[in-house]
Amino acid sequence: MDSRTLALLVCPQCKGRLEWREEQQELVCRGEKLAFPVLDDIPHLLLSAAREMSSDELK
């Protein structure tokens, strides 16, 4: 994910910044502890598509 696109995307829950995790192909909101999948280079920023993350995963 390029940095310009990432700068435009925000968490749909808190409107906070998202972190790109290339290995998992996910966008992560640290504040809400949510991971949003990126499938075929398309971010799926629906709360129903997100998974909750553990504190260990956020480290």
N, C-alpha and C positions, 0 to 999 in steps of 0.2 A: 504494500500500500504506500503510495507516495505521500510525502509530507504535506503537500498542499491539500490533498483530499482529506487527510487525517485532521488537519487544522479546521476544516469545515464541519466535521461530524461531532455530535455531542450525545451524551446519554439521554434517552427519551424520558427517563425518570427524574433526574436531578439537573439536567442540562450541563453537567460537568464534562470535563475533558476525557477523552478516551485514549487508551494506550493500546498500540498494535502489538500483538504477539504472533509473530510470523509462523513459528513452529506449530502452534495450535490453530492457526488461521482464525483468530478471535480478536475482537475489540473488547477491551476490559475497562469497566468503570470501577475504580478503586473505592470510591466513596459509597457506592451502592452494593459493592461486592457482586457485580454481575458481569458475565461474559456473553458477548453477542457473536454468533457465528458469521463468518464471511465465506459464502459459497459461490464459486465461480467468479471471484472478484467483486461480488455484490454483498455489501453489509446488510445483514438482517437485523435491523434495530427495533424490533418489536419486543415488548416485554414478554410476550408469550413464547418467543424464540430464545430468550436468554436463559442462561443457567446460573444458579447461585454458586459462588465460589467460597471455598473455605479460607480461613486466615492464612493457612500454610501456603496455599496457592498464590496468594498475593505477595508473598515475600520475594 
